[in-house]
């Protein structure tokens, strides 16, 4: 895993890719893929980024395990930090193994004795040969966790390939364990009818990871330490990918950040080659990225995070059971099972998948605490899987006090009994409301309030029972202006979250079109078009509410527009997404900057920007400008119908 905290420039570049946030749940268009892809953006952009199997799968597992994990100290960046004079890893290395100049990183691969005389080498043995490593057991644990796709880190930044490579002599067949680890994992994962994933982090091997390693004396050592020179290294980057594609036919390839440092022609050659091979295999494949590609043909990945609201197109996060290390270290700490399950629920509600990393021991065992965490996730999914798998995001992700996501590097956190997350069936006839704690005798769903949700064809409400496929009928329910209120029985079982299933006769009906003024909670004044103007670009502001005033009459349409004067829409000026962007009126054109989401807390969020409609500087005077600003829960960002 490339820790972008150590590469601020890469993090900044990656964040540029997440500027466009949307909230309407849209499935990728079912367009026919090209018979042959060419290495051009025009061609590879036609690749369906997130096939249906991926959108249905929701949850995957992978693992940081390799030669870099052998010392079980610091983080997975040990091969780099052991060379940083004065670092904890450097001091540890000198104490346990010796000075890196005399005991270099490749000793962990080739094998050598430490200062105490112990033989040290990344050489896990199969259980069948008396060792601790059993890929079948790993695959069973993954299947029991409820994951639908899984696979290994095929190569990390250290340059050690975990497969039978002909382009890199530093591989797990020629050295170390003398096993084709990627093949073993591919066979074990596919035996459980799961999709097979590989992740490759090898770009950073030659773009800074080993910049403190002295110049090496031989070509083979230069290859391990990323010292072959740019042209040769970039070709090797491509050759390794091609080799993995040809040998293992992965369903998904995930790559770490910094890909913009690779020549564009090689990036395009990789995409075209993989997509053409997938066509030949008859497979739909996924490429995930942080930078260097785009969301036309590939899936954007947030590292350890996710958006604050629903994001379109479909997205992915990679997270871990522990922080900060992705590989096993002595004294490793873990997130709670509630935090991980609630993070999964939240991410699915926002139109995303979660890829969760585990950290096996160097000899090939998985610590019991990690097994317990995966089993807790599996227990939840076995009971409530219908609210996760094969679902789609609803018009709003949820409600409640606990905010999750908002970018990369936002840690998982447990929600409360006041937090709700929504998903829906693909045919739009079932809405699932997942409560992140037992709410008591009544469940209040603010997003289903009268005037916001037409419940005339709601046929039944049920609580998913303790056993999958069983339900507890919830006949007592009322709807008013504050929400849908559902009576609950005494708490029937203990769980990390509870799911209420709302089943409709036919598709759910869109919220009714509503018209009228919007009053700012802080100012007590109405959203108003300045000077009763109907010109494009006319200022939107606060003004005293005047009954029947035409420039204060806003209509919320099913297309998420706020219309005034019939054919003018509330518009984020110049498609702006930054704090302070002026809000104006403009001819309605269907643009994302003219779409708005009404949230349960009374805020109104711009679909394109993800920011809230805000009374500038919490102003209360007539003429206060309406702008976009980061949502913070203040009353100057809350609006009520009058």
C-alpha positions in Angstrom: 0.0 0.0 0.0 1.4 3.4 -0.9 1.0 5.5 2.2 0.2 8.9 0.6 0.8 10.6 3.9 4.5 10.2 2.9 3.8 11.7 -0.5 1.8 14.8 -0.2 2.2 15.6 -3.8 0.5 12.4 -4.8 -2.3 12.9 -2.3 -3.0 16.3 -3.7 -3.2 14.9 -7.2 -5.5 12.1 -6.2 -7.9 14.5 -4.5 -8.4 16.3 -7.8 -10.1 13.2 -9.1 -12.9 13.4 -6.5 -14.2 16.9 -7.2 -17.3 15.7 -8.9 -19.8 14.4 -6.4 -23.4 13.4 -7.3 -26.2 11.9 -5.4 -28.6 10.3 -7.8 -28.1 6.5 -7.9 -27.4 5.7 -11.6 -26.3 2.4 -12.9 -23.5 2.3 -15.5 -25.0 2.4 -19.0 -25.4 -1.0 -20.6 -23.6 -0.1 -23.7 -21.9 -2.7 -25.9 -18.2 -2.8 -25.3 -15.9 -2.6 -28.3 -14.8 -5.8 -29.9 -11.2 -4.5 -29.9 -9.8 -1.8 -27.7 -7.2 0.6 -29.0 -4.6 2.2 -26.7 -6.4 5.6 -26.9 -8.6 7.3 -24.3 -11.4 7.5 -26.9 -11.3 3.7 -27.1 -10.7 2.6 -23.5 -13.2 5.1 -22.2 -15.9 2.9 -23.7 -15.1 0.2 -21.3 -17.9 -0.3 -18.7 -16.2 0.8 -15.5 -18.2 -1.1 -13.0 -20.0 -4.2 -14.3 -23.0 -5.5 -12.6 -21.1 -8.2 -10.7 -19.0 -5.6 -9.1 -21.9 -3.4 -8.1 -23.6 -6.4 -6.7 -20.6 -7.7 -4.8 -20.2 -4.8 -2.4 -17.5 -6.4 -0.2 -14.0 -7.7 -0.9 -10.9 -8.9 1.0 -7.2 -8.6 0.3 -4.0 -8.9 2.2 -0.6 -7.2 2.6 1.7 -10.1 2.9 5.1 -10.6 1.5 8.8 -10.3 2.2 8.2 -6.7 3.5 6.2 -8.3 6.4 9.0 -10.5 7.6 10.4 -8.2 10.3 6.8 -7.6 11.7 7.9 -4.2 12.8 6.9 -0.6 12.0 4.7 -0.8 8.9 4.7 -2.3 5.5 7.1 0.5 4.5 9.9 -1.2 6.5 12.0 -1.9 3.3 12.2 1.9 2.9 12.3 3.1 6.4 15.0 0.7 7.5 17.3 2.9 5.3 16.3 6.2 6.9 19.0 7.0 9.4 17.7 7.6 12.9 14.2 6.2 12.2 12.6 3.7 14.5 12.9 1.0 11.8 16.5 1.9 11.2 17.4 1.7 14.8 15.5 -1.6 15.1 17.2 -3.0 12.1 20.7 -2.2 13.4 19.8 -3.7 16.7 18.2 -7.0 15.4 19.9 -7.6 12.1 22.8 -5.1 11.6 23.5 -2.0 9.7 21.5 -1.9 6.4 24.8 -1.4 4.5 25.8 -4.9 5.7 22.4 -6.5 6.2 20.3 -5.1 3.2 16.6 -5.6 2.6 17.2 -8.4 0.1 18.5 -10.6 2.9 14.8 -11.0 3.9 14.3 -12.6 0.5 17.5 -14.6 0.1 17.8 -15.5 3.8 20.4 -14.6 6.3 21.2 -14.8 10.0 20.3 -12.0 12.3 22.7 -10.8 15.1 21.4 -13.5 17.4 22.2 -16.2 14.9 18.6 -16.9 13.9 17.8 -17.7 10.2 15.5 -15.0 8.8 13.7 -15.3 5.5 10.3 -14.8 3.9 9.7 -18.5 3.3 6.3 -19.6 4.5 5.7 -23.3 4.2 2.4 -25.0 3.3 0.6 -26.8 6.1 0.9 -30.0 4.1 4.6 -29.6 4.4 4.6 -28.9 8.1 4.2 -25.1 7.9 1.5 -22.7 8.9 0.3 -21.5 5.5 -2.9 -22.9 4.0 -4.4 -20.8 1.1 -7.5 -23.0 1.3 -8.1 -21.9 4.9 -7.6 -18.3 3.9 -10.2 -18.6 1.1 -12.6 -20.3 3.5 -12.2 -17.4 6.0 -12.8 -14.9 3.2 -15.9 -16.8 2.0 -17.3 -17.0 5.6 -16.8 -13.2 6.0 -19.3 -12.6 3.2 -16.7 -11.1 0.8 -17.6 -11.6 -2.9 -14.1 -10.8 -4.4 -10.7 -11.4 -2.9 -7.0 -11.8 -3.7 -3.4 -10.8 -2.7 -1.1 -7.9 -3.0 0.7 -9.4 -5.9 3.6 -7.0 -5.6 4.2 -4.2 -3.2 6.7 -1.3 -3.4 9.6 -3.6 -2.5 9.8 -5.1 -5.9 9.3 -8.8 -4.9 6.8 -10.5 -7.2 4.5 -13.1 -5.5 4.1 -15.1 -8.7 6.1 -17.2 -11.2 7.7 -14.3 -13.0 9.9 -14.5 -16.1 10.5 -10.7 -16.2 11.6 -10.4 -12.5 14.0 -12.8 -11.0 13.0 -11.5 -7.6 9.9 -13.7 -7.3 8.3 -16.2 -4.9 9.1 -19.2 -7.1 12.8 -18.6 -7.7 13.4 -17.3 -4.2 12.0 -17.3 -0.7 9.0 -19.7 -0.4 9.6 -21.3 -3.8 5.8 -21.1 -4.3 3.6 -19.5 -6.9 1.6 -17.6 -4.3 -0.7 -15.8 -6.7 -1.6 -19.1 -8.4 -2.3 -20.7 -5.0 -4.6 -17.9 -4.1 -6.3 -17.7 -7.5 -7.2 -21.4 -7.3 -8.3 -21.2 -3.7 -10.5 -18.1 -4.2 -12.1 -19.4 -7.3 -12.8 -22.7 -5.7 -15.1 -20.7 -3.4 -16.9 -19.1 -6.4 -15.5 -15.7 -5.6 -14.1 -13.2 -8.1 -10.3 -13.0 -8.1 -8.5 -9.7 -7.4 -4.9 -8.8 -7.6 -3.4 -5.5 -6.4 -0.1 -4.1 -7.7 1.8 -1.4 -5.9 5.0 -1.6 -7.9 4.9 1.9 -9.5 6.5 3.4 -6.3 9.3 0.9 -6.4 11.2 3.1 -8.9 9.7 6.5 -8.1 11.0 7.2 -4.6 10.5 4.2 -2.4 14.2 3.2 -2.4 15.7 6.7 -2.8 17.9 6.2 0.3 19.3 2.9 -0.9 22.9 3.2 -2.3 23.6 2.5 -5.9 23.7 -1.3 -6.4 26.6 -3.2 -8.1 24.6 -5.6 -10.3 21.8 -5.4 -12.7 19.7 -7.8 -10.7 20.0 -5.8 -7.5 19.3 -2.6 -9.5 16.1 -4.3 -10.6 15.0 -5.0 -7.0 15.8 -1.5 -5.8 14.3 0.4 -8.7 17.6 1.6 -10.2 17.4 0.5 -13.8 16.6 3.9 -15.1 13.2 5.4 -16.1 12.8 3.7 -19.5 13.6 0.2 -18.3 11.6 0.6 -15.1 8.5 1.8 -17.0 8.7 -1.1 -19.4 9.1 -3.5 -16.4 6.0 -1.9 -14.8 4.1 -2.8 -17.9 5.6 -6.2 -18.3 4.7 -7.3 -14.8 1.1 -6.3 -15.3 0.9 -8.1 -18.7 2.4 -11.2 -17.1 -0.1 -11.3 -14.3 -2.9 -10.8 -16.8 -1.8 -13.6 -19.0 -1.0 -16.1 -16.2 -3.9 -15.5 -13.8 -6.8 -13.9 -15.7 -7.8 -11.7 -12.8 -11.4 -10.3 -12.6 -10.0 -7.1 -11.1 -6.7 -5.2 -11.0 -6.3 -2.6 -8.4 -3.2 -0.2 -8.5 -1.8 2.2 -6.0 -1.4 6.0 -6.6 1.1 7.8 -8.7 0.2 6.3 -12.0 0.4 9.7 -13.7 4.2 9.2 -13.4 3.9 6.4 -15.9 4.1 7.4 -19.6 0.6 7.8 -20.9 1.3 5.4 -23.8 2.1 2.6 -21.3 -1.0 3.3 -19.2 -3.1 3.1 -22.3 -1.3 -0.1 -23.5 -2.1 -1.7 -20.2 -5.8 -0.8 -20.3 -6.3 -1.9 -23.9 -4.4 -5.1 -23.4 -6.3 -6.1 -20.3 -9.7 -5.2 -21.8 -8.9 -7.1 -25.0 -7.8 -10.2 -23.0 -11.0 -10.0 -21.0 -13.0 -9.9 -24.2 -11.2 -13.1 -25.3 -11.9 -14.7 -21.9 -15.6 -13.6 -22.0 -15.2 -11.7 -18.7 -16.2 -8.4 -17.4 -13.3 -6.9 -15.6 -12.6 -4.0 -13.3 -9.6 -1.6 -13.1 -9.4 0.5 -9.9 -7.2 3.6 -9.6 -6.4 6.6 -7.5 -5.0 8.7 -10.4 -3.7 8.3 -13.9 -7.0 6.9 -15.3 -10.6 8.2 -15.2 -14.1 7.2 -14.3 -15.2 6.6 -17.9 -13.7 3.2 -18.0 -12.2 2.6 -14.5 -13.4 2.8 -10.9 -12.0 5.5 -8.6 -10.7 4.4 -5.2 -10.6 6.4 -2.0 -7.9 5.2 0.3 -9.2 4.6 3.8 -12.3 6.7 3.3 -15.2 7.6 1.0 -17.4 10.5 0.1 -19.6 12.3 2.6 -22.7 11.8 0.3 -23.8 9.5 -2.5 -21.2 9.7 -5.3 -21.7 8.8 -8.9 -20.3 7.0 -10.8 -19.8 3.8 -8.8 -16.7 3.9 -6.5 -14.5 1.9 -4.2 -12.6 2.3 -1.0 -9.7 0.3 0.2 -9.5 0.1 4.0 -7.9 -2.1 6.6 -8.7 -3.9 9.9 -5.8 -1.9 11.5 -4.2 1.6 11.4 -1.5 2.6 10.6 0.2 -0.5 9.3 -1.3 -2.6 6.5 1.0 -5.6 7.2 1.2 -7.4 10.5 3.4 -5.9 13.2 4.0 -6.7 16.8 1.4 -4.8 18.9 -0.9 -4.2 16.0 -4.2 -2.6 17.0 -7.6 -3.1 15.4 -10.8 -1.3 14.6 -14.0 -2.6 16.3 -16.3 -4.9 14.5 -19.0 -2.3 14.8 -16.8 0.3 13.1 -16.1 -2.0 10.2 -19.6 -3.2 9.7 -21.0 0.3 10.0 -18.4 1.6 7.5 -19.4 -1.1 5.0 -23.1 -0.2 5.4 -22.4 3.5 5.0 -20.2 3.0 1.9 -22.8 0.8 0.2 -25.5 3.4 1.0 -23.4 6.0 -0.9 -23.0 3.9 -4.1 -19.7 2.2 -3.3 -17.8 -1.0 -2.5 -15.4 -1.7 0.4 -12.2 -3.6 -0.1 -10.9 -4.6 3.3 -7.2 -5.5 4.0 -6.1 -8.1 6.6 -2.6 -8.6 7.8 -1.3 -12.2 8.0 1.8 -13.2 10.0 4.9 -13.7 7.9 4.8 -17.5 8.4 1.3 -17.7 6.8 -1.1 -17.7 9.8 -3.9 -15.2 10.3 -4.2 -13.8 13.8 -7.3 -14.8 15.8 -8.4 -11.2 16.3 -8.5 -10.7 12.6 -10.5 -13.9 12.2 -12.9 -12.7 14.8 -13.5 -9.4 13.0 -14.1 -11.1 9.7 -16.5 -13.6 11.3 -18.4 -10.7 12.9 -18.8 -9.1 9.4 -19.9 -12.5 8.1 -22.5 -13.0 10.8 -24.0 -9.6 10.0 -24.1 -10.3 6.3 -25.5 -13.8 6.6 -28.5 -12.3 8.4 -28.9 -9.0 6.5 -27.2 -9.7 3.2 -30.3 -8.8 1.2 -29.9 -5.2 2.3 -26.3 -5.1 1.0 -25.7 -7.5 -1.9 -27.3 -6.5 -5.3 -28.7 -3.3 -3.9 -28.4 0.2 -5.2 -28.2 3.6 -3.5 -31.4 5.4 -2.9 -32.1 9.1 -3.4 -30.5 9.8 0.0 -27.9 7.8 1.8 -29.3 8.3 5.3 -29.7 10.5 8.3 -28.5 10.8 11.9 -25.7 12.5 13.8 -22.7 10.4 12.9 -21.0 11.7 9.8 -18.8 9.2 7.9 -16.5 9.8 4.9 -15.7 13.1 3.4 -12.5 12.1 1.5 -9.6 9.8 1.8 -8.0 8.9 5.2 -11.2 9.1 7.2 -11.2 6.3 9.7 -14.1 3.9 10.2 -16.3 4.7 13.1 -19.3 3.2 14.8 -22.7 4.8 14.4 -25.5 5.2 16.9 -29.2 4.1 17.2 -30.1 7.5 15.7 -28.1 6.8 12.5 -30.0 5.4 9.5 -28.6 4.2 6.2 -30.7 3.4 3.1 -30.4 1.0 0.2 -33.0 -0.2 -2.3 -33.6 -3.2 -4.5 -32.6 -2.9 -8.1 -36.2 -3.0 -9.3 -37.0 -0.1 -6.9 -39.7 -2.1 -5.0 -38.0 -2.5 -1.7 -36.3 0.1 0.5 -34.0 -1.0 3.3 -33.5 1.2 6.4 -30.5 0.0 8.4 -30.3 1.4 11.9 -26.8 1.4 13.4 -28.1 0.4 16.9 -31.4 -0.6 18.5 -33.7 2.5 18.4 -36.2 1.6 21.1 -39.9 1.3 20.7 -40.2 3.5 17.6 -38.1 3.9 14.5 -38.3 7.4 13.0 -37.4 7.8 9.4 -37.1 11.5 8.6 -36.3 11.0 5.0 -39.8 9.4 4.5 -41.7 12.4 5.8 -45.0 13.5 4.2 -44.3 15.7 1.3 -40.9 14.1 0.8 -42.0 10.5 0.1 -45.3 9.1 -1.3 -46.1 5.9 0.7 -49.5 5.2 -0.9 -48.2 1.9 -2.3 -46.3 0.8 0.7 -47.6 -2.7 1.4 -45.6 -3.9 4.5 -42.9 -3.1 6.9 -40.8 -5.8 8.5 -37.7 -6.2 10.7 -35.3 -8.7 9.3 -35.2 -11.5 11.9 -32.3 -13.2 13.6 -32.1 -15.8 10.9 -31.7 -14.9 7.2 -35.0 -15.0 5.4 -37.1 -14.5 8.5 -39.1 -11.3 9.3 -40.9 -9.7 12.1 -44.0 -7.9 10.9 -44.3 -4.2 11.9 -47.9 -3.2 11.4 -47.9 0.1 13.3 -46.7 3.0 11.2 -47.7 6.6 10.7 -46.4 9.3 8.4 -46.4 13.0 9.1 -44.4 16.1 8.3 -41.5 14.9 10.5 -41.1 11.4 9.1 -42.4 7.8 8.9 -42.8 6.4 12.4 -42.7 2.6 12.8 -43.6 0.8 16.0 -41.0 -1.8 17.0 -41.2 -4.8 19.4 -39.0 -5.4 22.3 -35.4 -5.9 21.1 -35.6 -9.4 19.6 -31.8 -10.1 19.4 -28.5 -8.4 19.8 -26.7 -7.3 16.6 -24.3 -4.6 15.2 -27.2 -3.1 13.2 -30.8 -3.8 12.4 -32.7 -3.7 9.1 -36.2 -2.6 8.5 -37.5 -3.8 5.1 -40.2 -1.7 3.4 -41.9 -3.5 0.5 -44.0 -1.6 -2.1 -46.6 -2.7 -4.5 -44.7 -1.8 -7.6 -41.8 0.7 -7.9 -41.5 3.3 -5.2 -43.1 6.6 -6.2 -40.8 9.7 -6.5 -41.4 12.4 -4.0 -44.3 14.6 -4.9 -43.5 17.9 -6.8 -43.8 20.6 -4.2 -43.9 24.4 -4.6 -43.5 27.3 -2.3 -41.0 29.5 -0.4 -37.9 28.2 1.4 -37.2 30.0 4.7 -33.7 30.1 6.1 -33.8 28.8 9.7 -31.1 31.3 11.0 -32.3 34.4 9.3 -36.1 33.7 9.1 -36.0 35.2 5.6 -36.8 33.5 2.3 -34.8 32.3 -0.7 -35.4 35.1 -3.2 -34.3 36.1 -6.8 -33.0 39.7 -6.5 -35.1 42.4 -8.1 -37.7 39.8 -9.3 -35.3 39.3 -12.2 -35.7 36.5 -14.7 -32.3 37.0 -16.4 -29.7 34.3 -16.5 -27.2 34.9 -13.7 -29.6 36.9 -11.5 -28.5 36.9 -7.9 -30.2 34.5 -5.4 -30.4 36.0 -1.9 -32.3 36.2 1.4 -35.3 38.6 1.6 -38.3 39.1 3.8 -40.9 36.4 3.0 -43.9 37.9 1.1 -46.9 35.7 0.6 -47.4 34.7 -3.0 -44.2 36.6 -4.2 -43.4 35.0 -7.5 -39.6 35.2 -7.1 -39.8 33.3 -3.9 -41.8 30.3 -5.2 -39.5 27.4 -5.8 -40.7 24.0 -7.2 -38.8 20.8 -6.3 -39.0 18.5 -9.2 -38.4 14.7 -9.4 -35.2 15.6 -11.4 -33.8 17.3 -8.2 -34.2 20.8 -9.6 -35.4 23.8 -7.7 -37.3 25.8 -10.3 -38.5 29.4 -10.2 -40.5 31.2 -12.9 -41.1 27.8 -14.5 -38.0 27.5 -16.7 -35.3 28.9 -14.5 -33.3 26.7 -12.1 -31.3 27.3 -8.9 -27.7 27.1 -10.3 -24.2 26.9 -8.9 -22.6 29.7 -10.9 -20.1 28.6 -13.6 -20.5 25.0 -12.3 -18.4 26.1 -9.3 -17.8 23.6 -6.5 -15.6 25.7 -4.2 -16.6 27.3 -0.9 -18.1 30.7 -1.7 -19.5 29.8 -5.2 -22.4 32.2 -5.9 -25.8 30.7 -6.4 -27.9 32.2 -9.2 -30.7 31.3 -11.5 -30.2 30.0 -15.1 -32.1 28.3 -17.8 -32.8 24.7 -16.7 -30.4 22.4 -18.6 -30.2 19.2 -16.6 -26.7 20.0 -15.4 -25.4 18.5 -12.2 -24.8 22.1 -10.9 -28.6 22.5 -11.1 -29.5 19.4 -9.0 -30.0 19.6 -5.3 -30.7 17.1 -2.5 -33.0 17.8 0.4 -31.4 16.2 3.5 -33.2 15.0 6.7 -31.5 17.7 8.8 -33.0 20.5 6.7 -29.9 21.2 4.6 -29.9 21.4 0.8 -26.9 19.9 -0.9 -25.6 20.6 -4.4 -25.2 17.4 -6.3 -22.1 18.4 -8.2 -20.3 20.1 -5.4 -21.4 18.1 -2.3 -21.6 21.5 -0.5 -24.6 23.1 1.3 -26.8 26.0 0.2 -25.6 28.6 2.7 -26.6 32.1 3.8 -23.2 33.9 3.4 -21.4 34.6 6.7 -24.6 33.6 8.6 -26.1 36.9 7.4 -29.6 37.8 8.4 -30.1 41.0 6.4 -32.1 41.5 3.2 -29.8 40.9 0.3 -27.5 38.3 2.0 -26.1 36.2 -0.8 -26.9 32.5 -1.2 -23.6 30.6 -1.7 -22.2 27.1 -1.5 -20.2 26.2 1.6 -18.9 23.0 3.2 -21.8 21.5 5.2 -21.3 22.1 8.9 -24.8 21.8 10.4 -25.3 25.5 11.2 -28.7 27.0 11.0 -27.6 29.3 8.2 -27.5 26.1 6.1 -30.9 24.8 7.2 -34.2 25.6 5.3 -37.8 24.9 6.0 -40.9 25.0 3.8 -43.3 27.8 4.6 
